[in-house]
């Protein structure tokens, strides 16, 4: 078996490579965490807007029939058809 000697410089170079890789991984994880936080912030904002829309739709569905019933006597849809009196 050939005897392979590892120098002090080889060890330091390998440690430097590992440190560089760890720094890159840490940077990637930080960026991913920031992206996730931003995504959840935007999702929260979208959920708030959707809830506001649902509330407005419910209020409109309650108010519209009341308004139509209140205004229906004042609305004219055409000429009245006279009723004929039937003789008994």
PyMOL commands that set and color helices and strands:
alter all, ss='L'
color gray80, all
select helices_A, chain A and resi 8-72
alter helices_A, ss='H'
color red, helices_A
deselect
rebuild
show_as cartoon
